[in-house]
Structure formats: structure tokens, C-alpha cells
Amino acid sequence: MTPSYTLCLSAGCPSGVGPEVAVRALSTFEAPDVRVILIGDAGSLHDAARAAGLRLLELPGVTLRAVSALAPHDRVAGSPSDAGGRAQLAAVDLAADLCLSGAADAMVTGPVSKRAITASGFPFLGHTEHLAARAGVGRVVMLFAGPSLRASLVTTHVSIAALPARVTREAVRDAIALTAAAMARDFALPRPRVAVSGLNPHAGEGGLLGREELDVIAPAIDDARALCPDAEITGPVPAEAVFRHARDGRYDAVVAMYHDQATIASKLLDFGHAVNVTLGLPFVRTSVDHGTAYDIAGRGVADPAGMSAALQLAASMARSRRPTVF
């Protein structure tokens, strides 16, 4: 079968586990309708392949696009460098640009180091914010999709002190709408059941523990219901209960108010198998749900299951958004 879809895989930090999980996941990735452009530092990727007993240039359906050829001292496992910081950002940017130009259908990202990228001279809060700026879109939403739970975020990398000001009616409405649309388009759920968590303990207890649920979240839910008539939207539901209910099958997705509210649940239930998806971009972006894991980098023990799941979901989403006509 001639490949119909192109995925870009940015391998992440050359000193982390990204290269090894990328190479190992690609060695078992079976999708004859998909070709993959592997983007990253040449030396770290070839090293990872050799350590796994593989030849990088012989992986079926995979093309290497090197953004750097770092010196060995700049890609030491477990020790990120400024040069490595520049290399990992260059890989992300090339993958995004290929998607924006129409040369690729989706990008899959390995784990990067925010600290290493920032230390190299480029302020970086995370993939989600960086890709939104590069694509020129005003609102994106982070979704964690796993076997047990799908959870999206109203806010992402924001301090707890700044949360109340960031949880606005518009932000909550848009997160619900983007989540509902993704459930229908990308996960084949024509009438998705979306639950919206509260911000405060017990969803505010009718205003006793905070008014955000009454003044912001409930009105946003009404707005989202008008925008998404085919979705069943419930909330605000206390955060202590909503993830358990979703795990048990009552909801198809949860919209959480902040990062750790969703990720604690996701990592408890689906760690290593959840996929980080960015909703609202003009292209598909998926990622592993783990970090650079410098403590085990280069030892050959990193689990590639998360990268495999990210590749599979990216391919599935690309097919849903651009069906092949025979």
C-alpha cells in the first residue's frame, strides 16, 4: 500500500529517553498507510538504534531528518546541554512547520526539557503553548487520552496562585467545546458525554467554598451546550468524584480546571499508556505523557509503550480528519 499519511516524530531531548523510545516504538509500528519522518539529533538517534540492536536507516517507512549532529559531550545521557536544548526545539519547530505547510498530517513529540530549552536562549513553557504561538491560534486545549480516562484542561502550565484569574467563562467554554468536538471527530463518539469539574472543593458547596462554579463555570457550561447541541455536558461536578465516574464509564471525557487536577488522575490510571493531545491546532499533535527521565536515560530500560500509543493515536486522528478516498 502506498502511504497516504505522513507523521513527523520529534525525538525530544538528546540526553533523555526520547531517542530510545522513539526508535524502539518505530521498530514495531505497523501502519502501511503511514510514513514517518523522524526528526532529531543524528548521533543520539543512531546511538539509540545501536543500543536496541537496530539500524536506524532500515526501519520500514521511516525517514531521518537530522536537525543537528551534536558532539558526544553535548548529548551525554542524563546530562542535558545548551546545544541539546537548541536541538530539541529545532526538531519541534521543523515538525510543526512541515504540518503547517501541508507536507505532514500530524506530529508526535518526544519528551523535552523546558529548562534546557530555556537555558539555551529560548523561553519555553511547554509544547502546548509553543505550538499554539507558532501556528498563530488563540486557544488550544491539552487532552490526556488513555485506556481508562480522557481528561482535558482549561489551564495548562499556570501557578496555583494565578488559577482563579485564568479560569474565565470563555476559557471554560472553549475547553468544553474543543473537547466535545474532538470526541466526535477523533474518537468516533457522535454524542459525547462530557463532564466539567469544579475548581473548588466539593465544586464550591453552593458558593460556601468559592463562587467560581456559580459565576464562571456554570455559565460557561450553558454557553457550551448552545455551541455543542449534540453533546451531553454535565457539571460542575466535584473533582474528587468526576474522574472516578469517568473511569467507571459514566462520561466519555472530563474537562478539568487545571493541570494537576487532570494529570494526577491520568497518571494514576493510565501512566505509560496515556497520550497527550493538543486540541485547537490546525494539525494533529500527540505526545507521550512522561518526561525526559534523565535518571534512566541511556540504560535501555525506558518503556516505549507511551510513544507507541502516541504514534497509533496520531495515525488514527489523521485518518479521521482526512479520510482516504479509493
N, C-alpha and C positions, 0 to 999 in steps of 0.2 A: 504494500500500500504506500502510495506517495504521501509523505507527511503533509497535513493540511494546517497544522498549528505549530507556532514557534513559541517556546518558553525561554526566557532568559533566567539564568540562575547566577546571582551574585554570591560569591562564596563566603563573604564575611571577613572577619579579621584573620590575616595570615598566621597570626600566632595563637589563634584559638582553635576550637574544634570544627569550625566551619568547613575548611577544606576537606577534612577527612569524612565528615558526614555527607558532604556533597558528593564526593567521589563514590563512596560506598552506596549511597542511595541511587545514584545514577547507574551503578553496575547491575542493579536489579529492577530498574524502572522499565516496565514493558508497556509501551503505547506506540504502536506502529504508525498512528496518525500524527505523532508529535515529534518534532526535533527540538533539541535543547542546545542553547548557546551558553556554555559555562564561562563565566567572567570572573577573573580574579588575578592573583599573583601567580606567575608561571611556576616559580620554584616551589612554593608551598603546595600547589596542586599536584605537581609531579611527585613531590616527596610523599604526599598523602596516598597517591596511587601506588607508588612502590611499596609503601608500608603495608598496603592492603593486598599486595600481590597482583596488582592490576597494571595495565598500560593505558595511560590516560587517552592517548590518541586512538586507541582501539575500542573505546566504549561505543556501542552502537547508537547511532542517531545523535551523537554529541560532538559539538564543535567548540574548540577552545578559543576564547578571545582574551588574551593577556593584557591587563592594564598596567602591569609592572613586572620587573624582574629584580626583585629585591635581593640585596646582598644577604648572605646567610645570617649575619648578625642583626639584620632588621626583621627577620622572620623566625626568631627563636620561639619554640613552643612555650607558651605560658608567660612570655615577656613581650608585651606589645611595644611598638616603637612609633615614633612620629611618622617615619616613612610608611610603616604599615597602616597608620591612621589615614594617610593620604590615599594609599592604595585601595583600602576598603571603601572609602567614599567614592573614588573614581569608578569602582565596579558598580556601585549602586546607581550612580548618575548615568553610566553607559546603558545599563539595563533599562532605566526609566526612559531615556531618550529613544532607545530602539522601540519601546512600546508606544511612546508619543508619536513617533514618525510612522507608525503602522507596520514597521518591519518585524514586530513581535506582537503576540497576542496577550502575553502575561509575563509577569516577573515573579520569581521566587527568590527570597532573600535568606542568606545565612546570617548567623548572629554577628553583630558588630559591637565595637566598644565605643560608646558615646564619649568616654573620657579620652581615648586615644585619638579619635577624630578631632575633638575639640582642641586637644593639646597640639595637634598638627597644624592648627591655624584656621579651622572651620567650625564655628559654633554649631552644635548639633544636639538637638533634644531627642531625636529618635527618627526611625524610618517614616513613621506616620506623618509627622509634621514636615519633614524634609520633602517627602514626595508630594504632599499637598502643595507646598510652595513651588516646587519645580513644575508641577502640572498646572499651576495657576487656578486651583479650585479653592473655594472659600470654606467649605465644610467637608470634612472626612470623618469617618467613624471607624474605630477599631473593633473588630469582631473576633472572638475566640471561638472556633468551631471544633468540637471534639465529639467522640462517640457518645458521651453522656450529657453534654451541655453545649449550648450555643449562647454566648453572652457578649453583648456589645457595650460600649462605653460612651457616656455623654461627654466626659472629660478624659484626658489621657495623662500626660506627664505634668501634673499640677500638684503643688503642695496642698496638704490638708487645709492650711490656713486660708488658701485662696479659693477653696471649693465653692462656698456659697455664692460668690460673685460670678463664678463661671457656669454655675448651673442655672441657666436662663431658660425662659419659656421657649425661645427659638432653638436653643441648643438641644433641649429635650425633645421638642417636636421633630427636629431634623434627624436626630438619632433614631427615634422610633420609625419615622418614615423610611429612612435608608435601610434599617434592619428589616422591616416588613417587605420592602421591595426585593431585598436580597434573598429572603426566604422563598419568595415566589419565583424569582428569576433563576437564582443559582442553586437552590436546594429543592426545586420542584414541589413546593408546598403552596398550592393555589389559594388557600385560605389560611394563612399562617396565624398561629396563636402566639401573640407577643405579650409578655408580662413586663411591666415597668416597676422597678424597685423604688422604694423611698430613699431619701437621703439620710434622714434622722432615725434614731432607734424607734422601732415599732411604727415606722412611717409617720412619725410626728405625734402620734396619740391625739389626733384631732386638734393640733396646734399646741398642745401642752409641752411637747419636746422640740418645737420648731415649726415654723409656718411654711417652709419651702414646699411641702406636699400640697398645702391648701392654695398657696398663692402662685406657685410656679408649675409644679409637676402635674397636678390635676388639670389645670387649663391647657397645658401642652398636650396632654393625652386627648382632650376634646379636639384640639386642633388636628392632631394626627389621625383621629378617627374620621374627620372630614376629608383628609387627604388620602386615606387608605381605606375605602369602604369595603374592600374585600378581606381585610384583616380583622381578627378578633383581638382587641387591645384591652388589657386588664391592668388596673393599678390605680394609685401606687400601692404596691404590695410590700410589706416589711421585708427587708433584705435577709433577715435571719430565716425566713420561710421560703422566699421565692425560688432560690436555687434548688432547694430540696424538691419543691413541687415540679420544677422543670426537669430535674433528673428523673422523677417518677413518671414523666410523660404528660403532665398537665399542660405544659407550654412547649412551643417549638423554639422559642428564644426568649432571653431576658435582656432588657435594656437596663444596665446598671449606671449609677450616677458618677462613679469614679473608679480609678484604675484598680486598686487593691480589692475593692468590693467584688469585682468580677474575677480578677486573676487568682485570688485565693481559692475561690470555688473551682475555677477551671483547673488550676494546678493540682488541687486535691483529687479531683475526679478523673482528669484526663492528661496528667503530665506525661510528656513524651509522645502523645498522640493528638493533642490539640494543634490546630493551625491558626495562626494569626492572619486575619484577612483585613485589608483596608477597603472599606466601602466609600464610595463617592468619587473615586478616581476615574478617569476616562479609560482605564485599563484594569485588568485583573492583577492584584498583588497578594501573594500569600507568603507566609514565613513560618519558620519553626517557632515554637513557644518557649525556647530556652535560650540561655545566654552563651557567651564565649567559652565558659567552663575552662578557664586557664589552668585550673588545678589538675585536669586530666588530659589537657591538650598534648598531642604527640605520643600518647601511650597506646593508641589503638583500641581504646575501650569505650569511646563515645558511641551512643546508640543512634543509628541513622533513621530510626523509625519516624521521628518527627519530620525530618527532611523528606522522607518517602511520602508521608501523608500530605505535606505541603505541595509536592510535585503532583500527586494524584488529584488533589483538590483544584489546583491551578488548571490542570488539563480539563477537568470536568467543567469548571466555570467557563473556560474558553469555549468549550463545545456548546454550552448553554447560551452564551452570548452571541456566538457566530456559528449557527448550525451549518454543517456542510451539506450542500445540495448535490445529489447524484443524478 
